[in-house]
Structure formats: C-alpha cells, structure tokens
Amino acid sequence: MAAPSSGAPPPALRLGRTLLVGACGMALPMVLHAVLLPVWGEGSTPLFVVFLLSLLPATGAAFFCAGHGMLRIGYAMVIVIGGAFLSLSLHGARIFGTVPSLEAAAAPAHPAAAGFLLPHATPRAALARMVEVRVERPRRDMRGRSTSPGRLHGRFTVVPVVDSAWTPAEPVAVVAVLEHGPDGVTHAVPGAAWDAGRGVLRLLPEPLRDFAVREALREAGLTATPHIVVGRWVAEPRWARLDAAMPLLWLFAASLCCLALVVLSRHPRVAARLAPLTAGMGDSAVPLQREILLGIVALTLPCLMALAMRHAEVDGGVMFIAIAFAAVPSLMMVIGASHRATPVGVMVAGIILVVTLPIAVAARGAGPNGQLPSVVGERWADVREAMVVLAAGWLLWALNLLIGRLLLRRGKGGARR
C-alpha cells in the first residue's frame, strides 16, 4: 500500500468536511420549502418543481457522504431524501421568515414574514366571535376515483387586531385565532393574554380556519382586506417563531446524526470493526443468529420511519414514496446476507416481508379509500399497536430463515445420496 502523502488532511478533518457537505445538501430542500411555502402557498406547482430540483444536489451529497459501498449509499439516500420528504409535513416551521415591526394595516403586504410586531395594534375583544364551522372537501380514493367527501369540523374564536385609529368601516388586515376542541376547551392558547401580547405569529392557510375567519367577520359585520393575515396573538413573535420551528430543527438534527453514523462508518478503524459483521455474507457458514439479527435491523429501520410519518400526518402519496426509498437499503442487507443456494420461495418471501411490513405499520386502520385514522390523543396506543405488528414481522422473518436453513440441509443431504 502506498503511504499517504504528507499534505493529506487527517481522517477526522476529512470526515468533518464530508459531514458538512452532507448537512448542506440535506438542509437545501428543507430550507427552500420553508422559505417558499409562505410565498407561493401549499400545493403550488412552482414550489413542487423547486423542491424536486433541490433533491438533485441533496442526492449528490448523499453519494458523496456514503463513498463506496451500496449499503452505505442506500442508507445515506434514505436519510437525506427521507428527511426532506418528512419536512414537507412541518408547515409550522417558519424559522426563516422575518418578524418586522409595523402597523397592522401594512401586514398583508409582507407575505413571507413569519410574524409581526404590532406596537400600535391591539385585539378588539368586543368584536370577537366564536364560530363552529363544518366544511366538506372533495376526496379521491387511491385509484383516483371520486369518493365520499371529507368532512372537517372545528370551533374557533376570531378576534380582529387593529390599530388605535381603526374604525369598523375600514377592512380588517390582521386577525388572531384561537382553536377549540370539540369539548369547548381551548387548545393551543397563545402564551400571552389579549392585553399582554405584542404581535402575531402567522399561520399558514388552512381551509377550515380560513372559513371560520370569513364567517366570524361576517357575523361581526366586518370586511377583510385581500391576503388578510391570520395568526396567533403572542407575547414575543420572534421567540414564538423559534418554538414553531423546533420540529424542523429536531428533524434536521436527527437526520444529521444518522448521516454522521454513515460517514463515521467510512473511518478505517470503524470500518475494521464493522467488517466482521458483514464478513461471509452469502456463505452458508454465516451463523443463523447473525442472519436473523441483520434481518431484524433491516425490518425495523423502514418501519420506524413509516411510524414517524404516520404520526407526522404526512400525505399518503409522499409516505409511500418515502417508504419505497427506505426499503432499498433493507433489501440490500437482506439479499446480501442470504445464502446463494437459498430456495427462491424463501428469498421471495423475505423480500415481500421487507417491503410490506413498513406499509402495514403505516397503513394500519386505513379506510377503503386510503384515508388514515387520526392519532391525536391516541399516539402511545398507536405506537404500542405498531410495535405488535413489528414484533410479528420479526417472528415471521425468523421462521422464514429457519425454513430456508432446513431446506438447505435437506437439499445437501439429497445431493450426497
């Protein structure tokens, strides 16, 4: 082996640079979506195109971080691309928007702002209206056919936030909204009372809430300005913006930690310690316990990702795309750990289990039209149910391997005769 050149950076520095490239590539689609979503709106074609284009450099960063080895490449792709798709559901993460200080009437002219400091505006509690709204939305099943409409129900308190010189004859530019549960108890209450806040944290458009704002203003005999700002009345919009962005920051931190493990596995010392785990793959001398353990790891990782997306209420189409990405490295691990003489039926059964188990975890309780049940208030029960499904998959995997080993021994015995 040729000796490394004296000018080459140390391995720790190289790993740090590699991780920095991966962090930048992973953050690109998350940042672009968080910045452009308030400007272009959810579901807009330009936003979708920009997000897909941002996945190209993110994919290049994943390949750069993984280096050689299909298994590392697969896991890096799942971490980078899967994290980007998971970030789509975190609409409240508005960390990149500004929080200007201005008059309430000027707020609609700043569509990219995350919130507003309103030093001369106050909520008019006398004009507050509590409304209960029901909205039906057209819905299609997984085959694209029209089905029964989705029904949304909610209760909201809407309060106009206006300057001191405002009169009821003028349109309302900013409203503060409280969302109530079906039992009448107020949920998601801002940190400050109506007389103690300093501004609003903007909320992204949502059909039920927007309908409630229009209905409340109509009942109060008021009109709304174009692009009215709907938000929560808070004591400090800048800190509230950071609180709203915490889910996105936690997602990025978790993805970066997972990517760091992939990058760290390239270090010569770590690679030398991991080599015995994959040595002899495809050989009949591989212990059955190790093959079962590798399969359990391969099954668990995409299932945990599917469970996280279910609790994040990710769209069904996005969820299945992400699961497809997550299943790729698991399939590599399963196929690489299988003996070359494994019966085709046993191999196919293992591949089917790897693909279908995360789908079963994600789609538990889905209706005939693909609509997933809500996990609000039942998150721990849903996690326990998912663990039962995952444990059943582990048992099926171990049973499938036992059958494969028995068939291998029987085949060798017949060949000797």
Residue, then its C-alpha position, 0 to 999 in steps of 0.5 A: m500500500a502506498a503511504p499517504s502523502s504528507g499534505a493529506p488532511p487527517p481522517a477526522l478533518r476529512l470526515g468533518r468536511t464530508l459531514l458538512v457537505g452532507a448537512c448542506g445538501m440535506a438542509l437545501p430542500m428543507v430550507l427552500h420549502a420553508v422559505l417558499l411555502p409562505v410565498w407561493g402557498e401549499g400545493s403550488t406547482p412552482l414550489f413542487v418543481v423547486f423542491l424536486l430540483s433541490l433533491l438533485p444536489a441533496t442526492g449528490a451529497a448523499f453519494f458523496c457522504a456514503g463513498h463506496g459501498m451500496l449499503r452505505i449509499g442506500y442508507a445515506m439516500v434514505i436519510v437525506i431524501g427521507g428527511a426532506f420528504l418528512s419536512l414537507s409535513l412541518h408547515g409550522a416551521r417558519i424559522f426563516g421568515t422575518v418578524p418586522s415591526l409595523e402597523a397592522a394595516a401594512a401586514p398583508a403586504h409582507p407575505a413571507a414574514a413569519g410574524f409581526l410586531l404590532p406596537h400600535a395594534t391591539p385585539r378588539a375583544a368586543l368584536a370577537r366571535m366564536v364560530e363552529v364551522r363544518v366544511e366538506r372537501p372533495r376526496r379521491d380514493m387511491r385509484g383516483r376515483s371520486t369518493s365520499p367527501g371529507r368532512l372537517h369540523g372545528r370551533f374557533t374564536v376570531v378576534p380582529v387586531v387593529d390599530s388605535a385609529w381603526t374604525p369598523a368601516e375600514p377592512v380588517a388586515v390582521v386577525a388572531v385565532l384561537e382553536h377549540g376542541p370539540d369539548g369547548v376547551t381551548h387548545a393551543v392558547p397563545g402564551a400571552a393574554w389579549d392585553a399582554g401580547r405584542g404581535v402575531l405569529r402567522l399561520l399558514p392557510e388552512p381551509l377550515r380556519d380560513f372559513a371560520v375567519r370569513e364567517a366570524l367577520r361576517e357575523a361581526g359585520l366586518t370586511a377583510t382586506p385581500h391576503i388578510v393575515v391570520g395568526r396567533w396573538v403572542a407575547e414575543p413573535r420572534w421567540a414564538r417563531l423559534d418554538a414553531a420551528m423546533p420540529l424542523l430543527w429536531l428533524f434536521a438534527a436527527s437526520l444529521c446524526c444518522l448521516a454522521l453514523v454513515v460517514l463515521s462508518r467510512h473511518p478505517r478503524v470503524a470500518a475494521r470493526l464493522a467488517p466482521l459483521t458483514a464478513g461471509m455474507g452469502d456463505s452458508a457458514v454465516p451463523l443463523q443468529r447473525e442472519i436473523l439479527l441483520g434481518i431484524v435491523a433491516l425490518t425495523l429501520p423502514c418501519l420506524m420511519a413509516l411510524a414517524m410519518r404516520h404520526a407526522e400526518v404526512d400525505g399518503g402519496v409522499m409516505f409511500i414514496a418515502i417508504a419505497f426509498a427506505a426499503v432499498p437499503s433493507l433489501m440490500m442487507v437482506i439479499g446480501a446476507s442470504h445464502r446463494a443456494t437459498p430456495v427462491g420461495v424463501m428469498v421471495a418471501g423475505i423480500i415481500l416481508v421487507v417491503t410490506l411490513p413498513i406499509a402495514v405499520a403505516a397503513r394500519g386502520a386505513g379506510p377503503n379509500g386510503q384515508l388514515p385514522s387520526v392519532v391525536g390523543e391516541r399516539w402511545a396506543d398507536v405506537r404500542e399497536a405498531m410495535v405488535v405488528l413489528a414484533a410479528g414481522w420479526l417472528l415471521w422473518a425468523l421462521n422464514l430463515l429457519i425454513g430456508r436453513l432446513l431446506l438447505r440441509r435437506g437439499k445437501g443431504g439429497a445431493r450426497r445420496 
